[in-house]
């Protein structure tokens, strides 16, 4: 898609090869980087949008994000997911296949965590009837990043958190061997503990989970009580 290609050209003007190497190393050399920090990248994206303004329809937005995802440089993935979230008001109820594609391709914690807590979080607030079917499907499918996303989509929900869903997920995934799942369990509980520390204390006491999950879950409890 031309807009994705044009955005890449705009970003390349800010490339910093020495910094790119550091960023690639930090991300375990999973992606090539241009070497653009977050503040500079967002400034570049803003300037690009000002020079080439658009008001995308849903199909245009989906095509743009998908095209960006096919470009290897990580910074354009960050731009794409931020643009996707920026135009969230044009989403409809049939967005989950796109979100699944983004989560399961070019996958690593940096993109997945943004997509889970922001994109899925917003979508499931609007279409809560889709939560359980999606969660059940993703747990059954055993994709690591979709399973992590089930734990993280409620991160910003605070008092609106569905405790039943969170409890079921923690119980289902508590013995999962992967670091990213264990870390996400602790993170989800720790974040909800800012709203309901008693729930987290009870859950940690009743569910047998890894030491990592437990440490992450309880790290802030003493400050909340």
N, C-alpha and C positions, 0 to 999 in steps of 0.2 A: 504494500500500500504506500502511495506516494508520501502521505503525511508522516508515516513512520520513518521512511527513508530520509525525508527532509529533516526530521527531528534528530536523527543520528548525525547528519552533517552538522547541524547546529551544535550538538554536544561535542563533537570532535574538535571544535575550535577551542574548547577548554581542556583538552586532554593534557595529562601530565604523566609521562611514561614512568618516571621514578616513583611517583606516588601510586601509580597503577600496580606496580610490582608489590608494594606493601599491602595494598588492598586485596590483591589476589592471594597473597600468602595468608592473610587473615581469614579469608573464606576458603582455605584449604585447596586453593588452586582449582576450584570447581568451575569458575567463570573467568573470562577475560574482562578486565576493567579498563576504562579510559583514564582513570585516575582523578575523578571529579568528586569532591566532597559533597555532603548533603546540602549545605547552604548554597554553595556555588551551583550545584545541579538544579536546585529549585529556582534559583535566580535565572539560570539559563532557560529553563522550561517556561518561566513567566515571560521572559523576553521573547521567546519563540512564539508563544501564544498571542502576545501583543502584536507581533509582526504579521502573524497569520491567524487572526481570530477565527474561531469556529463555534458553532452551536450544534453539536452532533445529534443526529437522531440515533436511536438505539443500535441499528444495524451498523452505522458508521463507527460508533464508539466500540462495538464488539470487534469489528474488522481491524480497527486501529490497534486495539490492545493485543489482539491475536498476532498481528503482524509484528508488533514490537517484541512479543515473546519469542518470535522466531529469529530475532537478531541476537547474536551471542553476547554482546556487551551488557554487563549487569546494570549499568546506570540507566539504560533505556527501559529495562524491566521496572526499575523503581519509578521512572516517569510514567510508565503505562499504568501501573497500579494506582498511582496517585491521581492520574487523569480519570481512571475508571471510577474512583471514589468521589472525585470532584463532581462528576455528572450523575451521581447516584439517583437523582430525582427522576431521571428518564428510564430507570430500570423498570422491569415488569416482573411478574411472578415466575417467568420461565428462564431465569438467569443462572440457575444452579449448574447446568452443563458447562457454561463458560467458566464459572468459578472453579469447578472441579478440574477443568483443563489447566487452568493457571496454577492450581495447587499441586497438580501431579506432573507438571512439566517445568523444566528449569528449577527444580525444587531444592530449596535449602531453607534453613530456619528464618533467614532475613525476609524473604518474600512471603513465606507461608504465615509467619506471625502477623504481618500486616494484613494479609488477605483474610485470615481467620478473625482477628479482633476488630477490624474495621469493616471489611467488605461483607463477610458472612454475618458479623454482628449486626450490621444495619439491615441486611436482607431478612434475617430471621426475626428481627423486631417487627418488620412489616408483614411478614408471612409466617407467623409462629406455627401454623398448621403443617409447615414443611419440616419442622425441626426433627421430630421423631422418625419420620420416614428416611430422612437424610442420614441421621445419626445411625440408625439401624443398618442402612445400606453401607455406610462407610466402615463401620465396625466389622461387618461381615466381609467386606472386600479386603481388609487387612493392609491397605496402603498406609504406610507409616505417617505420611503427611496429612492425609485426610483424618486419620485417627487423632493426630495431634490437634487438628483443627476443631474436632468435636469438643475437646477440652478447653479451647481458648476462645471460642466465639462469644462466650458470655463475659469475657474479661471486663468489659465496660458497663455491664448491666447493673451492678450494685444491688439495690433493693429489688430490682426486677428479675434477678437471677432465679431461674427455675431450679430449686434445690433438688427436686426429684431427679431431674435429668443429670445434674452435676453428680449426685450421689451414685446413680446407676453407672455413670461413666467411670468414676473413680473405682468403684467396685469391680467393674468389668476389666479395667486396664491396670489395676494395682500391681499385678505380678508380671506385667510386660517387661521384657528384658532390656528394651532399648532406652538409652539415655534420654532421647528427646521426648519420649512418652513420660518417663518418670519425672523429668524436669517440668513438663507441662502440668502434670498432676499437682505438683507442689506449687507451681505458679498460679494455677487456677484457684486453688484453695487459699493461698496467701492473699490473693487479690480480693476474694470474697470475704476473707477474714477481716478486712477493713470495715465491712458492713455488718457482718454477723460472726464475730469471733467464737461465739458459743457453738455454732454449727461446725466450724472447722475443728475446734477442740474435740467435739463429739465424734466427728468423722475420722479424725486421726486416731482416736482411741478405739474405734470399733473396726476399722478396716486395716487389715494387715498389708502394709505397703513398704516400699523400699526405704532405706535410710535417706536417700537423696530426696525422695518425695516428702518424707516427713520433715526433714530439715528445712526444705523450702517452704512447706506449708506453715510451719510454726515460727518462722523467723521473726515475724512482726507481732505475734500474739501478745507478748508481754507489754508491748506499747499500746495495744488496743484494749487491754483490760484495766 
